[in-house]
């Protein structure tokens, strides 16, 4: 398994190099995981991505580097100390840097001779393929799928120049991943929504949720989806609610600041019982915070957002595969229980790309409940399970009414104390049904564990790898539980494993341990310690292992 870092200033083409290189590596049979770290600016600054690849499953990034492709000197200064023994730093010949691991290529000169200085990065990509014993067999296809046709010829030439400029340094590793997909977390989520029958998506552009809208817009004609860029997040969620009320499966997406503006309409979804899927791709807050960084700090907010009490579901996406299947499930639950379902992703998961096994579409279908005429239609009929018959206005002879005020069974505004209690109780009965739908957290590790790590969402990859690393030397003393369904909180597996653990540690990307606080509130379970990271960068397996080993020495 190898790990590369490609860095430079915004505007130097880091993203283009990364896209070409990760596709070439995947086409060669490698499993690939790419993490992106970039500043909130159009030009300048320091942006970089890490590409981890090999012949086994990879679900997270790493601190260790086998090589750096530096498009500027700043990249070398920031990351040179991370390069392992035997690794390399590749840079342009004009950079004054010498040493056994330095590879200099006349990228700038060669790209100018080709007639386009922006293909310097493609030259570097070709050199990387040669260094790691890979071939350029599928390079034409990759170039043609990645770039505008007018740039095909020059980039193919640039790739060949880079490939011929170096000699092989590393043993080639190739797995059986050539026919797998390479997707970002946001693309996987968007595909899940399409598979679930999405017909309307509305959003206001806000990092890091914008890639969902961009991808859906690119597929809107093929998938028969209306994608609306709203004037703000308030309009976005209300448009989605209107579309859902009219019978279209609808979704809106944003980040924490935009979700703040959606809060009142979230309550409208709850009281009017209009199904809706809302995606919050988390970034550090409050306010603008770090708009292009990652965090898991919106959990307690989305669980309690909007005034009053009403049932909702909160699902945290754990990896790229999860992003597809859980999004489908979110639509199913929203429709079945007529509730808002909130999907929590984050910048790390949304912007990273990974090799994903082709999705299984068997059994995926739009499930709608048909109303059987029983005489008078009552939109908010009192039922045993809290779910009332739902008809689509304009497609039935019955009057379908809805209101943000409290209402009776017909949907008419009421001030009755008795009816108010009946309606609150009716809506809250849905939680009983949801409790039966909950998926328990995934258990990773050996049954003989002594220390239990508990995390949620995108900590899945780092935690899974940390457990493997720890158990390789500690004889299966560690295990992890990673939550996907968070609210309502599934408790059975957690309480069962907690009884067997000598020590329980929560691992989260926030400052206050929000999942641990929710677990304590719901179950009384208190954690022994915490590993928390909230600098805007995703923790790695090495970070987790180092913290645990440091605590063990105390």
C-alpha positions as CSV (number, residue, x, y, z in Angstrom):
1,X,0.0,0.0,0.0
2,X,1.4,3.4,-1.0
3,X,0.5,7.0,-0.1
4,X,1.1,10.1,-2.2
5,X,0.6,13.8,-1.6
6,X,0.1,16.2,-4.5
7,X,0.3,19.9,-3.4
8,X,0.4,23.4,-4.8
9,X,-1.4,26.7,-4.9
10,X,-5.1,27.1,-5.9
11,X,-5.1,27.6,-9.7
12,X,-2.1,25.3,-10.3
13,X,-4.2,22.4,-11.3
14,X,-3.9,20.1,-8.3
15,X,-7.4,18.8,-8.7
16,X,-6.8,17.9,-12.4
17,X,-3.6,16.0,-11.6
18,X,-5.4,14.1,-8.8
19,X,-8.4,13.2,-10.9
20,X,-6.2,11.8,-13.7
21,X,-3.9,10.0,-11.3
22,X,-6.5,8.4,-9.2
23,X,-8.4,7.1,-12.3
24,X,-5.2,5.8,-13.8
25,X,-4.4,3.9,-10.6
26,X,-7.9,2.5,-10.3
27,X,-7.9,1.4,-14.0
28,X,-4.6,-0.5,-13.2
29,X,-6.5,-2.5,-10.6
30,X,-5.7,-0.6,-7.4
31,X,-8.0,0.3,-4.6
32,X,-7.8,4.0,-4.2
33,X,-8.8,6.5,-1.5
34,X,-8.2,10.2,-2.1
35,X,-8.6,12.8,0.7
36,X,-8.7,16.5,-0.2
37,X,-7.5,19.5,1.8
38,X,-8.0,22.9,0.4
39,X,-8.3,26.5,1.4
40,X,-11.3,28.8,1.0
41,X,-9.8,30.8,-1.9
42,X,-9.7,30.8,-5.7
43,X,-6.0,31.6,-6.2
44,X,-2.9,31.1,-4.1
45,X,-2.7,29.5,-0.7
46,X,-1.8,25.8,-0.1
47,X,-4.0,23.0,-1.4
48,X,-3.2,19.3,-1.4
49,X,-4.6,15.9,-1.8
50,X,-3.4,12.5,-0.7
51,X,-3.9,9.4,-2.8
52,X,-3.6,6.1,-1.0
53,X,-3.6,3.0,-3.2
54,X,-2.8,-0.7,-3.1
55,X,-4.2,-4.2,-3.5
56,X,-6.4,-4.3,-0.4
57,X,-9.5,-2.4,0.7
58,X,-8.7,1.2,1.8
59,X,-11.3,3.4,3.6
60,X,-9.3,6.3,5.0
61,X,-6.2,8.4,4.5
62,X,-2.9,8.2,6.3
63,X,-0.2,10.5,7.8
64,X,2.6,8.5,6.3
65,X,3.9,9.5,2.8
66,X,5.8,7.5,0.2
67,X,6.1,10.5,-2.1
68,X,5.3,14.1,-2.6
69,X,4.5,15.7,-6.0
70,X,5.2,19.4,-5.3
71,X,4.0,22.0,-7.7
72,X,5.6,24.7,-5.5
73,X,8.2,25.1,-2.8
74,X,5.6,25.6,-0.1
75,X,4.4,22.0,-0.5
76,X,7.9,20.8,0.2
77,X,8.3,23.0,3.3
78,X,5.0,21.9,4.8
79,X,5.2,18.1,4.2
80,X,8.8,17.0,3.7
81,X,9.1,15.6,7.2
82,X,6.2,13.2,6.6
83,X,8.1,11.3,3.8
84,X,9.2,7.9,4.9
85,X,12.6,6.4,4.4
86,X,13.0,5.4,0.8
87,X,10.4,7.9,-0.3
88,X,10.7,10.7,-2.8
89,X,9.9,14.4,-3.4
90,X,9.2,15.2,-7.1
91,X,9.5,18.8,-8.1
92,X,10.4,21.0,-11.0
93,X,14.1,21.3,-11.9
94,X,14.1,25.0,-11.1
95,X,13.4,24.3,-7.4
96,X,16.7,24.4,-5.4
97,X,16.5,21.1,-3.5
98,X,19.0,18.3,-3.4
99,X,19.2,14.9,-1.8
100,X,18.9,11.1,-2.4
101,X,15.1,11.2,-2.5
102,X,14.7,14.2,-4.8
103,X,13.4,13.7,-8.3
104,X,13.6,16.7,-10.5
105,X,11.8,16.9,-13.9
106,X,11.7,19.8,-16.3
107,X,8.0,20.0,-16.0
108,X,7.7,23.7,-16.6
109,X,10.0,23.8,-19.5
110,X,8.4,20.7,-21.2
111,X,4.9,22.0,-20.7
112,X,5.8,25.3,-22.3
113,X,7.4,23.5,-25.2
114,X,4.1,21.6,-25.6
115,X,2.3,24.9,-25.7
116,X,0.4,24.8,-22.4
117,X,2.1,25.5,-19.0
118,X,-0.9,23.9,-17.3
119,X,0.0,20.4,-18.4
120,X,3.0,20.3,-16.0
121,X,0.9,18.4,-13.6
122,X,0.0,15.7,-16.2
123,X,3.7,15.3,-16.8
124,X,4.1,14.6,-13.0
125,X,1.2,12.1,-13.1
126,X,2.9,10.1,-15.9
127,X,6.2,10.0,-13.9
128,X,4.3,8.7,-10.8
129,X,2.8,5.9,-12.9
130,X,6.3,4.8,-14.0
131,X,7.8,5.1,-10.5
132,X,5.3,2.7,-9.1
133,X,5.5,0.2,-11.9
134,X,2.1,1.0,-13.4
135,X,1.3,1.1,-17.1
136,X,-0.4,3.8,-19.3
137,X,-2.6,1.1,-20.9
138,X,-5.9,2.9,-20.1
139,X,-4.5,6.5,-20.2
140,X,-6.3,7.5,-23.4
141,X,-9.6,6.6,-21.9
142,X,-8.9,8.4,-18.6
143,X,-7.8,11.6,-20.4
144,X,-10.8,11.6,-22.7
145,X,-13.2,11.0,-19.7
146,X,-11.6,13.7,-17.6
147,X,-10.8,16.6,-19.9
148,X,-12.3,18.7,-22.7
149,X,-11.7,17.2,-26.1
150,X,-9.5,20.1,-27.2
151,X,-7.0,19.2,-24.4
152,X,-6.8,15.5,-25.1
153,X,-3.8,15.4,-27.5
154,X,-1.5,17.7,-25.4
155,X,-2.3,15.9,-22.1
156,X,-1.6,12.4,-23.7
157,X,1.7,13.7,-24.9
158,X,2.5,15.2,-21.4
159,X,1.6,12.0,-19.7
160,X,4.1,10.1,-22.0
161,X,6.8,12.7,-21.4
162,X,6.5,12.2,-17.6
163,X,6.4,8.4,-17.9
164,X,9.6,8.3,-20.0
165,X,11.5,10.8,-17.7
166,X,12.0,8.4,-14.7
167,X,12.8,4.9,-13.9
168,X,10.7,2.4,-11.8
169,X,11.5,2.7,-8.0
170,X,8.7,0.7,-6.3
171,X,7.2,-2.8,-6.7
172,X,3.9,-2.6,-8.4
173,X,0.8,-3.5,-6.4
174,X,-2.4,-4.3,-8.2
175,X,-5.6,-5.6,-6.9
176,X,-8.9,-6.7,-8.4
177,X,-10.5,-3.3,-8.3
178,X,-10.4,-2.3,-12.0
179,X,-14.1,-2.8,-12.5
180,X,-15.2,-1.1,-9.3
181,X,-16.4,2.5,-9.2
182,X,-14.5,5.6,-8.1
183,X,-16.9,8.0,-6.4
184,X,-16.8,10.9,-4.0
185,X,-19.0,10.7,-1.0
186,X,-21.3,13.4,-2.4
187,X,-21.6,11.6,-5.7
188,X,-22.5,8.3,-3.9
189,X,-25.2,10.2,-1.9
190,X,-26.6,11.8,-5.1
191,X,-26.7,8.4,-6.8
192,X,-28.5,7.0,-3.8
193,X,-31.2,9.7,-4.1
194,X,-31.6,9.0,-7.8
195,X,-32.0,5.3,-7.1
196,X,-34.6,6.1,-4.4
197,X,-36.8,8.0,-6.9
198,X,-35.7,11.6,-6.4
199,X,-37.7,14.0,-8.5
200,X,-36.9,17.4,-7.0
201,X,-33.7,18.8,-5.5
202,X,-33.3,22.4,-4.3
203,X,-30.4,24.0,-2.6
204,X,-28.4,27.2,-2.2
205,X,-24.7,26.7,-2.9
206,X,-22.8,26.2,0.3
207,X,-19.5,24.4,0.8
208,X,-19.1,21.5,1.3
209,X,-22.7,20.5,0.2
210,X,-22.5,22.1,-3.3
211,X,-21.0,19.0,-5.1
212,X,-24.4,17.2,-4.5
213,X,-26.3,19.8,-6.4
214,X,-23.6,20.0,-9.1
215,X,-23.7,16.2,-9.7
216,X,-27.5,16.0,-9.6
217,X,-27.7,18.9,-12.1
218,X,-25.3,17.1,-14.4
219,X,-27.6,14.0,-14.4
220,X,-30.9,15.9,-14.3
221,X,-32.0,15.2,-17.9
222,X,-31.0,11.5,-17.8
223,X,-32.7,10.9,-14.4
224,X,-35.7,13.2,-15.0
225,X,-34.9,15.4,-12.0
226,X,-35.7,19.1,-11.4
227,X,-32.7,20.7,-9.8
228,X,-33.4,24.2,-8.5
229,X,-30.7,26.6,-7.2
230,X,-32.7,28.6,-4.7
231,X,-32.0,32.2,-3.6
232,X,-31.3,31.0,0.0
233,X,-31.7,28.0,2.2
234,X,-35.1,29.1,3.5
235,X,-36.5,29.1,0.0
236,X,-34.6,25.8,-0.7
237,X,-36.3,23.8,2.0
238,X,-39.7,25.3,1.4
239,X,-39.5,24.5,-2.3
240,X,-38.6,20.9,-1.4
241,X,-41.6,20.8,1.0
242,X,-43.9,22.1,-1.7
243,X,-42.6,19.5,-4.2
244,X,-43.1,16.7,-1.6
245,X,-46.6,17.9,-0.8
246,X,-47.4,17.7,-4.5
247,X,-46.2,14.1,-4.6
248,X,-42.6,14.3,-5.8
249,X,-39.8,12.7,-3.8
250,X,-37.8,15.7,-2.7
251,X,-34.5,16.5,-1.0
252,X,-32.6,19.6,0.0
253,X,-28.9,19.9,1.0
254,X,-26.8,22.4,2.9
255,X,-24.1,22.7,5.6
256,X,-24.6,23.8,9.2
257,X,-25.0,27.5,8.5
258,X,-27.7,26.8,5.9
259,X,-29.4,24.3,8.1
260,X,-29.7,27.0,10.7
261,X,-31.9,28.9,8.3
262,X,-34.0,25.8,7.5
263,X,-35.0,25.2,11.1
264,X,-38.5,26.7,11.0
265,X,-39.4,24.8,7.9
266,X,-38.1,21.6,9.5
267,X,-40.8,22.0,12.1
268,X,-43.4,22.6,9.4
269,X,-42.4,19.2,7.9
270,X,-42.9,17.7,11.3
271,X,-46.3,19.1,12.1
272,X,-47.7,18.9,8.6
273,X,-46.3,15.4,8.2
274,X,-44.7,16.1,4.9
275,X,-41.9,13.6,4.0
276,X,-38.6,15.3,3.4
277,X,-34.9,14.3,3.2
278,X,-32.4,17.0,4.3
279,X,-28.7,16.6,3.9
280,X,-26.3,18.4,6.2
281,X,-22.7,18.1,5.0
282,X,-20.9,19.3,8.1
283,X,-18.1,21.8,8.3
284,X,-16.6,23.6,11.4
285,X,-18.7,26.3,12.9
286,X,-20.1,28.5,14.3
287,X,-21.1,31.1,11.7
288,X,-18.7,30.8,8.6
289,X,-16.2,28.8,10.6
290,X,-13.9,26.9,8.3
291,X,-15.9,26.6,5.2
292,X,-13.7,24.0,3.4
293,X,-12.8,21.9,6.4
294,X,-14.4,19.0,8.2
295,X,-16.1,18.4,11.6
296,X,-18.8,16.5,13.4
297,X,-20.3,19.3,15.4
298,X,-23.9,19.5,14.2
299,X,-25.2,16.3,15.8
300,X,-26.9,17.8,18.9
301,X,-28.2,20.7,16.8
302,X,-30.0,18.6,14.1
303,X,-31.5,16.3,16.8
304,X,-33.1,19.2,18.6
305,X,-33.6,21.7,15.8
306,X,-36.9,23.6,15.6
307,X,-39.3,24.5,18.4
308,X,-41.7,21.9,19.8
309,X,-41.6,18.2,19.7
310,X,-42.0,15.9,16.7
311,X,-40.5,12.7,15.4
312,X,-37.5,12.8,13.1
313,X,-34.7,10.4,12.0
314,X,-31.0,11.3,11.9
315,X,-28.6,9.0,9.9
316,X,-24.9,9.6,9.8
317,X,-23.1,8.3,6.7
318,X,-20.0,6.2,7.5
319,X,-18.4,5.7,4.2
320,X,-19.0,5.9,0.4
321,X,-20.9,2.7,0.2
322,X,-23.1,3.8,3.1
323,X,-23.7,7.1,1.4
324,X,-25.6,5.3,-1.4
325,X,-27.6,2.8,0.5
326,X,-28.5,4.9,3.5
327,X,-29.7,7.7,1.3
328,X,-32.1,5.2,-0.3
329,X,-33.2,4.2,3.1
330,X,-33.7,7.8,4.2
331,X,-36.2,8.3,1.5
332,X,-38.0,5.1,2.4
333,X,-38.3,6.1,6.0
334,X,-39.4,9.7,5.2
335,X,-42.2,8.4,3.0
336,X,-43.2,5.5,5.3
337,X,-43.5,7.6,8.5
338,X,-44.2,11.0,6.8
339,X,-41.3,12.7,8.7
340,X,-38.2,14.7,8.0
341,X,-35.1,12.5,7.8
342,X,-31.8,14.2,8.3
343,X,-28.6,12.8,6.7
344,X,-25.3,13.8,8.3
345,X,-22.3,13.8,6.1
346,X,-19.2,16.0,6.3
347,X,-16.5,17.6,4.2
348,X,-14.1,14.7,4.6
349,X,-16.5,12.1,3.4
350,X,-18.3,14.3,0.9
351,X,-15.1,15.5,-0.9
352,X,-13.0,12.4,-0.6
353,X,-13.2,9.7,-3.3
354,X,-12.9,6.0,-2.9
355,X,-13.1,2.7,-4.8
356,X,-16.6,1.3,-4.3
357,X,-18.0,-2.1,-5.3
358,X,-20.7,-1.7,-7.9
359,X,-24.0,-1.1,-6.2
360,X,-26.7,-3.8,-6.1
361,X,-29.9,-2.3,-7.4
362,X,-32.0,-5.4,-6.8
363,X,-35.0,-4.8,-4.6
364,X,-34.8,-1.0,-4.8
365,X,-38.2,0.4,-5.7
366,X,-40.4,3.3,-4.8
367,X,-42.7,2.2,-2.0
368,X,-45.9,4.2,-1.7
369,X,-48.9,3.4,0.4
370,X,-52.2,3.3,-1.5
371,X,-55.2,4.8,0.3
372,X,-58.2,2.6,0.4
373,X,-61.4,4.6,0.3
374,X,-63.2,4.2,3.6
375,X,-65.7,7.0,3.2
376,X,-64.7,10.4,4.5
377,X,-61.0,11.1,3.9
378,X,-59.1,12.4,7.0
379,X,-55.6,13.6,6.2
380,X,-54.6,13.4,9.9
381,X,-56.7,10.4,10.9
382,X,-55.8,9.1,14.4
383,X,-54.2,5.7,13.9
384,X,-52.6,3.1,16.0
385,X,-49.1,3.6,14.5
386,X,-49.4,7.4,14.1
387,X,-49.2,7.3,10.3
388,X,-52.3,8.8,8.6
389,X,-53.4,8.2,5.0
390,X,-51.6,10.5,2.6
391,X,-53.1,11.5,-0.7
392,X,-51.7,13.9,-3.3
393,X,-53.7,17.1,-4.0
394,X,-55.0,17.3,-7.5
395,X,-54.8,13.6,-8.0
396,X,-57.8,12.6,-5.9
397,X,-61.5,13.6,-5.4
398,X,-60.8,14.2,-1.7
399,X,-59.7,17.5,-0.2
400,X,-56.1,17.3,1.0
401,X,-55.4,20.1,3.4
402,X,-52.3,21.0,5.4
403,X,-51.3,23.8,7.8
404,X,-48.5,24.8,10.1
405,X,-51.0,25.5,12.9
406,X,-52.1,22.6,15.1
407,X,-55.0,21.0,13.3
408,X,-57.7,18.3,13.7
409,X,-58.1,15.1,11.7
410,X,-59.4,17.0,8.7
411,X,-56.4,19.4,8.7
412,X,-58.5,22.3,10.0
413,X,-56.9,24.7,12.5
414,X,-57.9,24.0,16.1
415,X,-57.4,25.5,19.5
416,X,-58.8,22.5,21.3
417,X,-56.6,21.3,24.2
418,X,-58.0,17.7,23.7
419,X,-57.2,17.6,20.0
420,X,-53.8,19.1,20.6
421,X,-52.9,16.2,22.9
422,X,-54.3,13.7,20.5
423,X,-52.3,15.1,17.6
424,X,-49.0,15.2,19.5
425,X,-49.5,11.7,20.7
426,X,-50.4,10.5,17.2
427,X,-47.2,12.0,15.8
428,X,-45.0,10.7,18.5
429,X,-46.4,7.1,18.0
430,X,-44.2,7.1,14.9
431,X,-41.2,6.7,17.1
432,X,-42.4,3.2,18.1
433,X,-42.3,2.2,14.5
434,X,-39.0,3.9,13.9
435,X,-37.5,2.0,16.8
436,X,-38.1,-1.3,15.0
437,X,-36.4,0.1,11.9
438,X,-33.2,1.1,13.6
439,X,-29.9,-0.4,12.5
440,X,-27.4,-1.2,15.3
441,X,-23.9,0.2,15.1
442,X,-21.4,-1.8,13.3
443,X,-19.0,-3.9,15.5
444,X,-15.4,-4.2,14.4
445,X,-12.8,-6.3,16.3
446,X,-12.6,-9.4,18.3
447,X,-15.2,-10.7,20.8
448,X,-12.4,-10.9,23.5
449,X,-11.8,-7.1,23.5
450,X,-11.0,-5.2,26.6
451,X,-11.2,-1.6,25.2
452,X,-14.2,-0.5,23.2
453,X,-13.9,2.5,20.9
454,X,-17.2,4.3,20.0
455,X,-17.6,6.6,17.0
456,X,-20.0,7.7,14.3
457,X,-20.1,8.7,10.7
458,X,-16.9,9.3,8.9
459,X,-14.7,8.1,11.7
460,X,-15.6,4.6,10.4
461,X,-12.5,4.2,8.2
462,X,-9.9,5.6,10.7
463,X,-11.5,3.5,13.6
464,X,-11.6,0.3,11.6
465,X,-7.9,0.6,10.6
466,X,-6.9,1.7,14.1
467,X,-8.5,-1.5,15.6
468,X,-6.6,-3.6,13.1
469,X,-3.3,-1.9,13.9
470,X,-3.9,-2.1,17.7
471,X,-4.9,-5.8,17.6
472,X,-1.9,-6.8,15.5
473,X,0.3,-6.2,18.5
474,X,-2.1,-6.3,21.4
475,X,-3.8,-9.7,20.7
476,X,-7.3,-8.6,20.0
477,X,-7.8,-6.3,23.0
478,X,-9.6,-3.6,21.0
479,X,-12.9,-3.3,19.2
480,X,-15.0,-0.5,17.9
481,X,-18.7,0.4,17.5
482,X,-19.5,2.9,14.7
483,X,-23.0,4.4,14.7
484,X,-24.9,5.1,11.5
485,X,-28.4,5.5,12.8
486,X,-28.1,8.0,15.7
487,X,-31.5,9.3,16.4
488,X,-33.6,7.6,17.7
489,X,-30.6,6.0,19.3
490,X,-30.2,2.2,18.9
491,X,-29.0,0.9,22.3
492,X,-29.1,-3.0,22.3
493,X,-25.6,-3.6,20.8
494,X,-24.0,-0.7,22.7
495,X,-25.3,-1.8,26.1
496,X,-24.3,-5.4,25.4
497,X,-20.8,-4.6,24.4
498,X,-20.4,-2.0,27.2
499,X,-21.0,-4.7,29.8
500,X,-17.9,-6.6,28.5
501,X,-15.6,-3.6,28.2
502,X,-13.0,-2.7,30.8
503,X,-12.7,0.7,29.2
504,X,-14.9,2.7,26.8
505,X,-13.5,5.6,24.7
506,X,-15.5,7.9,22.5
507,X,-13.8,9.0,19.3
508,X,-15.3,12.1,17.6
509,X,-14.5,15.1,15.4
510,X,-15.8,17.7,17.8
511,X,-14.8,19.4,21.0
512,X,-17.5,18.3,23.4
513,X,-18.1,14.6,22.6
514,X,-21.7,15.0,21.3
515,X,-22.4,11.3,20.7
516,X,-21.1,10.5,24.1
517,X,-23.4,13.1,25.6
518,X,-26.4,11.7,23.8
519,X,-25.6,8.2,24.9
520,X,-25.2,9.3,28.5
521,X,-28.6,11.1,28.3
522,X,-30.3,8.2,26.7
523,X,-28.7,5.2,28.6
524,X,-26.8,6.6,31.6
525,X,-23.6,5.1,30.1
526,X,-20.5,7.2,30.9
527,X,-17.3,7.0,28.9
528,X,-13.9,6.6,30.5
529,X,-12.1,8.9,28.1
530,X,-12.3,10.6,24.8
531,X,-10.3,11.2,21.6
532,X,-11.5,14.4,20.1
533,X,-10.2,16.3,17.1
534,X,-11.7,19.7,16.0
535,X,-9.0,21.5,14.0
536,X,-10.9,21.1,10.8
537,X,-8.7,18.1,9.6
538,X,-9.9,14.5,9.8
539,X,-8.2,12.2,12.3
540,X,-6.3,9.2,10.9
541,X,-5.8,5.7,12.3
542,X,-2.3,6.8,13.3
543,X,-3.8,9.6,15.4
544,X,-6.1,7.2,17.2
545,X,-3.4,4.6,17.9
546,X,-0.9,7.3,19.1
547,X,-3.5,8.7,21.6
548,X,-4.4,5.3,22.9
549,X,-0.7,4.2,23.3
550,X,0.1,7.6,25.0
551,X,-2.7,7.0,27.5
552,X,-1.5,3.5,28.2
553,X,1.9,4.8,29.3
554,X,0.4,7.1,31.9
